[in-house]
Amino acid sequence: MTSQRVSRRSMLGGIGLAAAVAAGGAPAVRAATASSSSATKLYLLGTGGGPMLGGERGMAASALVVGDAVYLIDCGYGACERISRAGLSVAAIGSVFITHNHADHLLDYGSFLFFSWLQGRRDELRVYGPPPLRKITDDLLSANALPLHYYKEDMHSPPMPPVRVDEISAAGPVMQDDRVRVRSVVVHHPPVEPALAYRFDTADRSVVFSGDTSPSDALIGLARGADILVHEACDVARTIEMMKGAPPPADGDARINGAGSSAPQGYDPAKFAEHVLKAHTSVADAAKVAAAAGVKTLVLHHLSPGSSKIVPDAAWIAQARPHFAGEIVVAHDGAIL
């Protein structure tokens, strides 16, 4: 399978932000940058939970860079901008993996299809994810057909290369090329069916992405012995309070999640609380999954609430540490591991 390439200088031009780490007892802070000796780099692009605007963490997106090949995992709103800010080229991404079809994991996918072509993608794009991802892709391309036509006419651009979508509904092998082997399992994230977790094995690293899920035995099996588990984490009590419309802290950012509350119009707090408890994973349970799988590093990701004014890094770590003895990283947009 062919993956588009990009120069090493352009790929690694971004500067990673600080990531909060605890390895042992007390929390510590490590600068997570591309200076790691590993040939496989994990870029945390969007690390917040839910379709929130205006906060410090964007919607879900990560990139795995293996040598000069780039793989995108999820494509929430703002992903294309964060890819660019990280020093990566959207056109260099040859494979996209969607965990599930919630908006905060998919909203920038249509933009990605456009920008990857506009910025120079000339090879087939491979996209993997749950059904009806093929129809979603066709609909997005159809919706953008007129702008694409204008660009081709005005700029004499070549036609968009093919986009091949492989829909995944069950556990098993997903793809393999000369850089990476990818497997998936189905996780529990009602009412979305199916929702997927992915494992990427490269020559020097194994990285697992939970997607959105409640605690999952299938995920524990997939992540067994992995170097890094990127797992969603929810501070359940604070998330439910936030969605009830509780104001931000007195010294906080008035734009947290776009306003003091992220609750949509007509929102039912009781139903939302039920969803959080059934379909997501608490910090403690994410740590227990990591311990059961025997992973080396747990990355707390897709954080809800996403504002460090509400839940600072030390609080995330304090909830996880009793249940996991390995390294804990609190994800921030722009960090590179």
Secondary structure as a PSIPRED ss2 file (coil, helix, strand):
# PSIPRED VFORMAT (PSIPRED V4.0)

   1 M C   1.000  0.000  0.000
   2 T C   1.000  0.000  0.000
   3 S C   1.000  0.000  0.000
   4 Q C   1.000  0.000  0.000
   5 R E   0.000  0.000  1.000
   6 V C   1.000  0.000  0.000
   7 S C   1.000  0.000  0.000
   8 R H   0.000  1.000  0.000
   9 R H   0.000  1.000  0.000
  10 S H   0.000  1.000  0.000
  11 M H   0.000  1.000  0.000
  12 L C   1.000  0.000  0.000
  13 G C   1.000  0.000  0.000
  14 G C   1.000  0.000  0.000
  15 I C   1.000  0.000  0.000
  16 G C   1.000  0.000  0.000
  17 L C   1.000  0.000  0.000
  18 A E   0.000  0.000  1.000
  19 A E   0.000  0.000  1.000
  20 A E   0.000  0.000  1.000
  21 V E   0.000  0.000  1.000
  22 A E   0.000  0.000  1.000
  23 A C   1.000  0.000  0.000
  24 G C   1.000  0.000  0.000
  25 G C   1.000  0.000  0.000
  26 A C   1.000  0.000  0.000
  27 P C   1.000  0.000  0.000
  28 A E   0.000  0.000  1.000
  29 V E   0.000  0.000  1.000
  30 R E   0.000  0.000  1.000
  31 A E   0.000  0.000  1.000
  32 A C   1.000  0.000  0.000
  33 T C   1.000  0.000  0.000
  34 A C   1.000  0.000  0.000
  35 S C   1.000  0.000  0.000
  36 S C   1.000  0.000  0.000
  37 S C   1.000  0.000  0.000
  38 S C   1.000  0.000  0.000
  39 A C   1.000  0.000  0.000
  40 T E   0.000  0.000  1.000
  41 K E   0.000  0.000  1.000
  42 L E   0.000  0.000  1.000
  43 Y E   0.000  0.000  1.000
  44 L E   0.000  0.000  1.000
  45 L E   0.000  0.000  1.000
  46 G E   0.000  0.000  1.000
  47 T C   1.000  0.000  0.000
  48 G E   0.000  0.000  1.000
  49 G C   1.000  0.000  0.000
  50 G C   1.000  0.000  0.000
  51 P C   1.000  0.000  0.000
  52 M C   1.000  0.000  0.000
  53 L C   1.000  0.000  0.000
  54 G C   1.000  0.000  0.000
  55 G C   1.000  0.000  0.000
  56 E C   1.000  0.000  0.000
  57 R C   1.000  0.000  0.000
  58 G C   1.000  0.000  0.000
  59 M C   1.000  0.000  0.000
  60 A C   1.000  0.000  0.000
  61 A E   0.000  0.000  1.000
  62 S E   0.000  0.000  1.000
  63 A E   0.000  0.000  1.000
  64 L E   0.000  0.000  1.000
  65 V E   0.000  0.000  1.000
  66 V E   0.000  0.000  1.000
  67 G C   1.000  0.000  0.000
  68 D C   1.000  0.000  0.000
  69 A E   0.000  0.000  1.000
  70 V E   0.000  0.000  1.000
  71 Y E   0.000  0.000  1.000
  72 L E   0.000  0.000  1.000
  73 I E   0.000  0.000  1.000
  74 D C   1.000  0.000  0.000
  75 C C   1.000  0.000  0.000
  76 G C   1.000  0.000  0.000
  77 Y C   1.000  0.000  0.000
  78 G C   1.000  0.000  0.000
  79 A H   0.000  1.000  0.000
  80 C H   0.000  1.000  0.000
  81 E H   0.000  1.000  0.000
  82 R H   0.000  1.000  0.000
  83 I H   0.000  1.000  0.000
  84 S H   0.000  1.000  0.000
  85 R H   0.000  1.000  0.000
  86 A C   1.000  0.000  0.000
  87 G C   1.000  0.000  0.000
  88 L C   1.000  0.000  0.000
  89 S C   1.000  0.000  0.000
  90 V H   0.000  1.000  0.000
  91 A H   0.000  1.000  0.000
  92 A H   0.000  1.000  0.000
  93 I E   0.000  0.000  1.000
  94 G E   0.000  0.000  1.000
  95 S E   0.000  0.000  1.000
  96 V E   0.000  0.000  1.000
  97 F E   0.000  0.000  1.000
  98 I C   1.000  0.000  0.000
  99 T C   1.000  0.000  0.000
 100 H C   1.000  0.000  0.000
 101 N C   1.000  0.000  0.000
 102 H C   1.000  0.000  0.000
 103 A H   0.000  1.000  0.000
 104 D H   0.000  1.000  0.000
 105 H H   0.000  1.000  0.000
 106 L C   1.000  0.000  0.000
 107 L C   1.000  0.000  0.000
 108 D C   1.000  0.000  0.000
 109 Y H   0.000  1.000  0.000
 110 G H   0.000  1.000  0.000
 111 S H   0.000  1.000  0.000
 112 F H   0.000  1.000  0.000
 113 L H   0.000  1.000  0.000
 114 F H   0.000  1.000  0.000
 115 F H   0.000  1.000  0.000
 116 S H   0.000  1.000  0.000
 117 W H   0.000  1.000  0.000
 118 L H   0.000  1.000  0.000
 119 Q C   1.000  0.000  0.000
 120 G C   1.000  0.000  0.000
 121 R C   1.000  0.000  0.000
 122 R C   1.000  0.000  0.000
 123 D C   1.000  0.000  0.000
 124 E C   1.000  0.000  0.000
 125 L E   0.000  0.000  1.000
 126 R E   0.000  0.000  1.000
 127 V E   0.000  0.000  1.000
 128 Y E   0.000  0.000  1.000
 129 G E   0.000  0.000  1.000
 130 P C   1.000  0.000  0.000
 131 P C   1.000  0.000  0.000
 132 P C   1.000  0.000  0.000
 133 L H   0.000  1.000  0.000
 134 R H   0.000  1.000  0.000
 135 K H   0.000  1.000  0.000
 136 I H   0.000  1.000  0.000
 137 T H   0.000  1.000  0.000
 138 D H   0.000  1.000  0.000
 139 D H   0.000  1.000  0.000
 140 L H   0.000  1.000  0.000
 141 L H   0.000  1.000  0.000
 142 S H   0.000  1.000  0.000
 143 A H   0.000  1.000  0.000
 144 N C   1.000  0.000  0.000
 145 A H   0.000  1.000  0.000
 146 L H   0.000  1.000  0.000
 147 P H   0.000  1.000  0.000
 148 L H   0.000  1.000  0.000
 149 H H   0.000  1.000  0.000
 150 Y H   0.000  1.000  0.000
 151 Y H   0.000  1.000  0.000
 152 K H   0.000  1.000  0.000
 153 E H   0.000  1.000  0.000
 154 D H   0.000  1.000  0.000
 155 M H   0.000  1.000  0.000
 156 H C   1.000  0.000  0.000
 157 S C   1.000  0.000  0.000
 158 P C   1.000  0.000  0.000
 159 P C   1.000  0.000  0.000
 160 M C   1.000  0.000  0.000
 161 P C   1.000  0.000  0.000
 162 P C   1.000  0.000  0.000
 163 V E   0.000  0.000  1.000
 164 R E   0.000  0.000  1.000
 165 V E   0.000  0.000  1.000
 166 D E   0.000  0.000  1.000
 167 E E   0.000  0.000  1.000
 168 I C   1.000  0.000  0.000
 169 S C   1.000  0.000  0.000
 170 A C   1.000  0.000  0.000
 171 A C   1.000  0.000  0.000
 172 G E   0.000  0.000  1.000
 173 P E   0.000  0.000  1.000
 174 V E   0.000  0.000  1.000
 175 M E   0.000  0.000  1.000
 176 Q E   0.000  0.000  1.000
 177 D C   1.000  0.000  0.000
 178 D C   1.000  0.000  0.000
 179 R C   1.000  0.000  0.000
 180 V C   1.000  0.000  0.000
 181 R E   0.000  0.000  1.000
 182 V E   0.000  0.000  1.000
 183 R E   0.000  0.000  1.000
 184 S E   0.000  0.000  1.000
 185 V E   0.000  0.000  1.000
 186 V E   0.000  0.000  1.000
 187 V E   0.000  0.000  1.000
 188 H E   0.000  0.000  1.000
 189 H E   0.000  0.000  1.000
 190 P C   1.000  0.000  0.000
 191 P C   1.000  0.000  0.000
 192 V E   0.000  0.000  1.000
 193 E E   0.000  0.000  1.000
 194 P E   0.000  0.000  1.000
 195 A E   0.000  0.000  1.000
 196 L E   0.000  0.000  1.000
 197 A E   0.000  0.000  1.000
 198 Y E   0.000  0.000  1.000
 199 R E   0.000  0.000  1.000
 200 F E   0.000  0.000  1.000
 201 D E   0.000  0.000  1.000
 202 T C   1.000  0.000  0.000
 203 A C   1.000  0.000  0.000
 204 D C   1.000  0.000  0.000
 205 R C   1.000  0.000  0.000
 206 S E   0.000  0.000  1.000
 207 V E   0.000  0.000  1.000
 208 V E   0.000  0.000  1.000
 209 F E   0.000  0.000  1.000
 210 S C   1.000  0.000  0.000
 211 G C   1.000  0.000  0.000
 212 D C   1.000  0.000  0.000
 213 T C   1.000  0.000  0.000
 214 S C   1.000  0.000  0.000
 215 P C   1.000  0.000  0.000
 216 S C   1.000  0.000  0.000
 217 D H   0.000  1.000  0.000
 218 A H   0.000  1.000  0.000
 219 L H   0.000  1.000  0.000
 220 I H   0.000  1.000  0.000
 221 G H   0.000  1.000  0.000
 222 L H   0.000  1.000  0.000
 223 A H   0.000  1.000  0.000
 224 R C   1.000  0.000  0.000
 225 G C   1.000  0.000  0.000
 226 A C   1.000  0.000  0.000
 227 D C   1.000  0.000  0.000
 228 I E   0.000  0.000  1.000
 229 L E   0.000  0.000  1.000
 230 V E   0.000  0.000  1.000
 231 H E   0.000  0.000  1.000
 232 E E   0.000  0.000  1.000
 233 A E   0.000  0.000  1.000
 234 C E   0.000  0.000  1.000
 235 D C   1.000  0.000  0.000
 236 V H   0.000  1.000  0.000
 237 A H   0.000  1.000  0.000
 238 R H   0.000  1.000  0.000
 239 T H   0.000  1.000  0.000
 240 I H   0.000  1.000  0.000
 241 E H   0.000  1.000  0.000
 242 M H   0.000  1.000  0.000
 243 M H   0.000  1.000  0.000
 244 K C   1.000  0.000  0.000
 245 G C   1.000  0.000  0.000
 246 A C   1.000  0.000  0.000
 247 P C   1.000  0.000  0.000
 248 P C   1.000  0.000  0.000
 249 P C   1.000  0.000  0.000
 250 A C   1.000  0.000  0.000
 251 D C   1.000  0.000  0.000
 252 G C   1.000  0.000  0.000
 253 D C   1.000  0.000  0.000
 254 A C   1.000  0.000  0.000
 255 R C   1.000  0.000  0.000
 256 I H   0.000  1.000  0.000
 257 N H   0.000  1.000  0.000
 258 G H   0.000  1.000  0.000
 259 A C   1.000  0.000  0.000
 260 G C   1.000  0.000  0.000
 261 S C   1.000  0.000  0.000
 262 S C   1.000  0.000  0.000
 263 A C   1.000  0.000  0.000
 264 P C   1.000  0.000  0.000
 265 Q C   1.000  0.000  0.000
 266 G C   1.000  0.000  0.000
 267 Y C   1.000  0.000  0.000
 268 D C   1.000  0.000  0.000
 269 P H   0.000  1.000  0.000
 270 A H   0.000  1.000  0.000
 271 K H   0.000  1.000  0.000
 272 F H   0.000  1.000  0.000
 273 A H   0.000  1.000  0.000
 274 E H   0.000  1.000  0.000
 275 H H   0.000  1.000  0.000
 276 V H   0.000  1.000  0.000
 277 L H   0.000  1.000  0.000
 278 K H   0.000  1.000  0.000
 279 A H   0.000  1.000  0.000
 280 H C   1.000  0.000  0.000
 281 T C   1.000  0.000  0.000
 282 S E   0.000  0.000  1.000
 283 V H   0.000  1.000  0.000
 284 A H   0.000  1.000  0.000
 285 D H   0.000  1.000  0.000
 286 A H   0.000  1.000  0.000
 287 A H   0.000  1.000  0.000
 288 K H   0.000  1.000  0.000
 289 V H   0.000  1.000  0.000
 290 A H   0.000  1.000  0.000
 291 A H   0.000  1.000  0.000
 292 A H   0.000  1.000  0.000
 293 A H   0.000  1.000  0.000
 294 G C   1.000  0.000  0.000
 295 V C   1.000  0.000  0.000
 296 K C   1.000  0.000  0.000
 297 T E   0.000  0.000  1.000
 298 L E   0.000  0.000  1.000
 299 V E   0.000  0.000  1.000
 300 L E   0.000  0.000  1.000
 301 H E   0.000  0.000  1.000
 302 H E   0.000  0.000  1.000
 303 L E   0.000  0.000  1.000
 304 S E   0.000  0.000  1.000
 305 P C   1.000  0.000  0.000
 306 G C   1.000  0.000  0.000
 307 S C   1.000  0.000  0.000
 308 S C   1.000  0.000  0.000
 309 K C   1.000  0.000  0.000
 310 I C   1.000  0.000  0.000
 311 V C   1.000  0.000  0.000
 312 P C   1.000  0.000  0.000
 313 D H   0.000  1.000  0.000
 314 A H   0.000  1.000  0.000
 315 A H   0.000  1.000  0.000
 316 W H   0.000  1.000  0.000
 317 I H   0.000  1.000  0.000
 318 A H   0.000  1.000  0.000
 319 Q H   0.000  1.000  0.000
 320 A H   0.000  1.000  0.000
 321 R H   0.000  1.000  0.000
 322 P H   0.000  1.000  0.000
 323 H H   0.000  1.000  0.000
 324 F C   1.000  0.000  0.000
 325 A C   1.000  0.000  0.000
 326 G C   1.000  0.000  0.000
 327 E E   0.000  0.000  1.000
 328 I E   0.000  0.000  1.000
 329 V E   0.000  0.000  1.000
 330 V E   0.000  0.000  1.000
 331 A C   1.000  0.000  0.000
 332 H C   1.000  0.000  0.000
 333 D C   1.000  0.000  0.000
 334 G C   1.000  0.000  0.000
 335 A E   0.000  0.000  1.000
 336 I E   0.000  0.000  1.000
 337 L C   1.000  0.000  0.000
